[in-house]
Amino acid sequence: MTERFGSYQNEIYLQGLGGQLPPCSTDATRLEASAREVMAPGPFSYVAGAAGSGATARANREAFDRWRIVPRMLTGATERDLATTVLGSRLPAPVAVAPVGVQSIVHPDAESATARAAASAGLPFILSTASSTGIEDVAEANGDGPRWFQLYWPGDNDVCASLLTRAKNAGYTALVVTLDTWTLAWRPSDLDQAYLPFLKGEGCAVPFTDPVFRGLLEKTPEDDLNMAILRWIGMLTGTDRTWDQLPFLREHWDGPIVLKGIQHVADARRAAEAGMDGIVVSNHGGRQVDGAIGALEALPAIVAAVGDRMEVLFDSGIRTGADVLKAIALGARAVLVGRPWVYGLAHAGEDGVRHVLRSLLADFDLTMGLSGHRTLADLGPDSLQRT
């Protein structure tokens, strides 16, 4: 039976009769402001911040505003089916939980809380290489939920191969390779506070639990934390990869491989020619290049160029159900959502993440129906109007 995500609003209203309110706002565009009140300044700025002046982060939202939904009437959209298949996983809706690192700075339950919430919604949880929790522990928390592994490509091939082997053995079915963050951008919100959580060992659980990485150290991370941190940071940053290095990943990963951070049509074509299974059209939520285009602006041309050869996913700027509809209408197979559920994690841990995800799904479901669409196949460029 098709899940009626929109019924979450009825649940909220009924709970309100007993005096129970949602753990945080149902309006994802308000979560950043309320999260500022419950998070410490450093962690909040790390999550909310962007590169340079923040122009790219603003451009992401402005790009959504330039597209408007054109509702259709009398389409029989009472019952809706939002299900789809993404990278071999059958999903109840075209939404995945984006990879976000260092979740321990947001809530003590960190990635385990998010993995449980994602599993309860049936959505893929994408584990960041910069996780505060080990690969296997997150898999245990995620249970039978779909899960993918995001790779920040380390400079040591043996360590990289070990991470991929661990992820495969722990049930992660797809590999998401982030290309746009081989070094940190100029991020004033972090720099003004001299806040970088990795320097204190936060977000280093994946390498610190890896036997190959540990074997490279003279002392364990438990005995010499600073040297372990420096070794990992040096291995992870400062080297931009090239297209001819992609075969290494295929040699060590037998499932779908997705390249995250594609914004140019030529790069999308090269990804397809390299035999990649998918791409994520993304500018890392505006965190890496100041003054870049909004990610949604890049989506239609990329879909036209490679959408018949590979799966095109999308992230950067997703906040509402209308945003999801617009991205799917412009050709994305699915979207990745990040900051909103991180703010939910800050408000109420696992319950906060679950609430934000259920709110997004409900909003998307209701927006689909009220705009006259019954299935994802109904969506296309003619569902929208450019303003």
N, C-alpha and C positions, 0 to 999 in steps of 0.2 A: 504493500500500500504506500502511496506517495505521502511523504511527511508534509504536514501542513505547518510550515514554519511560522506563518502569520498568526497562528493561534497563541503564540507567546504573549501577544498583547492582552488576550483574554485572561491568561494566567496572571499577568501583572495587575490587571484591574481587580480580579478576584482576591488576590493577596492583599490588595489595598483595603478591602473591606475589613480585614483583620488588623489593619494598621501597619502592614509590612510594605516598605518601599523598596525599589531596586537598590542594589549595592552602590550603584553610581548611575549617572545620567543615561538615558536611552538615546540621547543625541550625541553621536560620536564627535561632532564638531565642538562640543563643550567639554570634552574629557580632558583636554590638555590644561585648560584653566583650573579645573578642579584637582587634577593630579599635582599641580604646582603647590597646592595647599597641603598635600599629604606626603610629598616626597622631599628628601633633603635637596638642597640647591645643586650639588654636584651631580647626583644621579638624574635629577630632573633635566638639567641642561644637557646631559649626555644623551638622553632619549629624545628630547624635543629639538635639540640644536641641529644646525645645518651648516653647510660650507659657506664661508665668506659672509656676504650680506644677507644670505637667506633667499636670494632671488630665485634660485631653482626650486626650492621648496614652495615658494609662493606661486611660481609658474605651474607647478603640478596641479594646484587647486584651481588656478585660473583657467587651465586647459579644460577641466571638467565643466566649468561654467559656460564655456563657449559652445558646448553642445547641449541641446535641449530635447527632452523627450516629447514626441508627438503622440498623445494617447489616441487609441482607436476604441470604438464603442461596439456593443452587441457582438462580441467575439466568443461568447460562451466561456469566459475565462474563470468560471467559478472554481473548477478544479485545475490545479497546475502541477506540472512535473518539472522540477528544476534539476533533475539528475543528469550526470554526464560521466564520461570516462576521460581521465587525465593521466597520462603516462602509465597506462595499464591498470589504474585503480578506478573502480566504479565508485563515484562520489554522489552524495545526496544533493549537492549544489556545487557550482563552479568556484569554490572558495578554498584557499589553503592558508595556513597560519605561517606567515613569513618568518624566515630565520632572523632572530634577534639575539645577540649575544649578551653576556654578562647580566643575566636576569637576577642574579643574587643581589645586585644593587637596588633592585626594585622591590623584591619581596624575598624573605628567607626560604620559601619553598621553591623559588626560582623555576627552572625549566620543567621540573617534575609536575608542578601545578599546572603549567600551561599544556604539557603533554596530556595530562588527564582530562583537562577541559576540552582539548581538541578531539580526543578520542570519544568523549561523550557526545560530541556534535557530529561525529563521523567525518571530520575534516582532516586532511593531511597536516601533520605537525612536521615542520622542517627544522631540524636541529642545527644550530650554528656551530662551526668549529670553535668559536669564541664562547662556548657554553661554560657556565659555572658548574655544570653537572656532567658527569661522565656519560659516554655514549651508551653503555650498557644500563646504567641506572635510569636514564631517560626512557630507554626502550621498555624497561620493566614498568615504569609509571604509565607509559602509553598503552601497554597491554596489547589488545588486538586492533588498536587504531592504526590507520595508515600513517606511515612516517617516511620522510626523505632526509637525506643528509646533505647539508650545505658545506662546501669545501672552500676554505681559504687555503690556497695551494702553498704548502710549505716548501722551502728551498731544498730540503733533504728528501731525495726520492724514496729512501727506505722508510722514513717516517710517514711520508704521504701514503705509500702502499700499505703500511700498517694501519693507518686510520681508516682507509677504505675497506680493508679486510675486516676490521672490527665492526664497521657500520654494516657491511653485508651480513656478517654473522649474527648481528643483533636485529636483523629484520628490516633495515632501511632499504626501500626498494628502488629509489631514484636518487641520482646524484645531481645536486645543484651547485655549479661551480661559479662563484662570484668573481668576476673579472675586473671590476672597477675599483677595488680597494686593496691594491697591492702596496699602498702606503696611505697614511691618513691625510686627508685634506686639511687645509687651514680652517679650523673650526673655532672661531672666537669665543663661543659660549663655553667651551671646555678650556681653552687657553687662558681666558680671563681668570679662571679659578684654579689653573694649573691642575686640572682634574683628568687623570687617565687611570681608570681602575685596574688595568692590566699590570701597572707598575707595583701594585700591591698583591698581585696574584689572583685577582678576580678575573673570571672568564678564561682561566687556564686549565680547567679540569680535563679537557680532552687530551692535550699533550701530557699533562702530569700523571695521567693514568695509563699512558701508552708505554708498553715495555720497550719498544725500540727507542723512543725519545729518552726514556729514563736511562737506557743503556749508554747513551752518549754523554751522560753527566758524570762528573767525578764524585759528586755527592747527590743524594736524592733531593727532590724539592722539599721534602720534610726537614732535611738537615741543612740545606742551603737554598732558601727560597729565592734570594736575589739573583744568584747565578743561573738558576733554572729559568727565571723570568727573562733575564737578558738573553739566554740562549734561544728561548722560544721567540721572543720579539725579533731577534736578528734573523731567525729562520723564516719568519712569516712576512716581514716587511722589506721593502726596498728593491724588489725585483719584479719587473713587468714581464709577463710571459709572452710567448709568440705562438702563432697559429701552428707552427710545425711541432710544437710540444704536446698537442692534444692527443696524439696516439698513445702517449704514456697512460693517460686516464683510461682509454678504452682497454688497454692491456690489463688494467687492474680493477676494472669495474664492468660486469657483464650485464648490468641493467640499463635503463634509460639514463642518458646524460643530457643535462640542460645547462646552457650558458646564460648566466644572469648578468645583466648590465648592458645589453645590446640596445643601441639607440639609432644606429645608422643602417640604412638599407644594405650598403655594401658589406657591413659586418654580418648582418643577418644572412646574406647569401653565402658568405664564407663559412658560416656555421653549418648551413645546410650542405655545402660541398664537402665539409669535413666529416659528414655523417653523424652530426649531433642529432639527438632525438627531439630537442626543443630548445627554445630560448625564453628568457624573461625580458621583455621590454621594460627597462627600469633605469632610473638614475639614482638609485639607492636612497630614495626619499629626499633627494636634494642634499645629501650629506657629503658628496664628493667633489662635484664641479660647480662652482658658483657661476651664475649667468648662463646656464645651459637651458635647453628647451624643456618644456614640460613633457613628461614621459608620454602622456596621452597623445601629444602632437605627433609623436613618432610612430604610433601604433598602426594607423591605417595603411601607410605606405609599406611598412614591414610585412603586414599581413598579406597585402597584394603581391609582394615579392616572393614570400616563402611559405605562406600559409597552407599551400597544397603539398608541401614537402616535409613539414615538421610542425610540432605543436608550438603555438605562440601563446605564452602566458604574459601576464602584465602585473606590475606593481608600481607604486609611487603615487601617493595621493588618495588612495581608496579610503573613504570615510563612511559613506552611506549606501543604502540599497540602490539608490539612483546611480551612484558611481559604478557599482557592479554592473548594472544594466547597460550603462553607456559603454563600458569597456568590452562587454560581451558583444554588444551590437556592432562595435567597430572591429570585431574579429578575434578577440582574445578567447582562447579555450577556457581559461580560468584566471582568477585574480589572486594575488597574495596580499593579505592585509597585515599591517605591522603595528604602528604606534597605538591605534585605539585599544587593542587588547592589552598592550603593555600598561597603559594607564588603568585598565581594569584590574590588572595584576597588582598594581600599586594600591588600588582602593580596597580590594578584598580577596587577594590571592586567587586560588582556583575558581571560587565563586564569581569573582569579578571578571576573569577571563571568559568563563562560560556565559555570563550575562552579556558581555559585549559581543561575543560571537553569535549568540542566539538573537540578539537585537539586530545585528546586521542581516542575518538570514531572514528574520521576520520582515524587516524593512524591504529587503529585496523581493521576497515573496509577494508582499502586498503591492509593491510598486509594479511588479510584473502583471499582476491581475488587474489592477486599476488602470493600467495603460493598455490593456487588451491583449496581453501575451500569455499563452498557456504553456509553452515550452521554450527552451533556449533556441530551438530551430526557428521560432517565430521572429527572433531578433535579427536585425540587419541594419545597414546604414539608413534605410528608409524609415526606421523607427525613431530616428533623430533628425534634428535640424540644426545646422550650424548658424550661430548668431554673430 
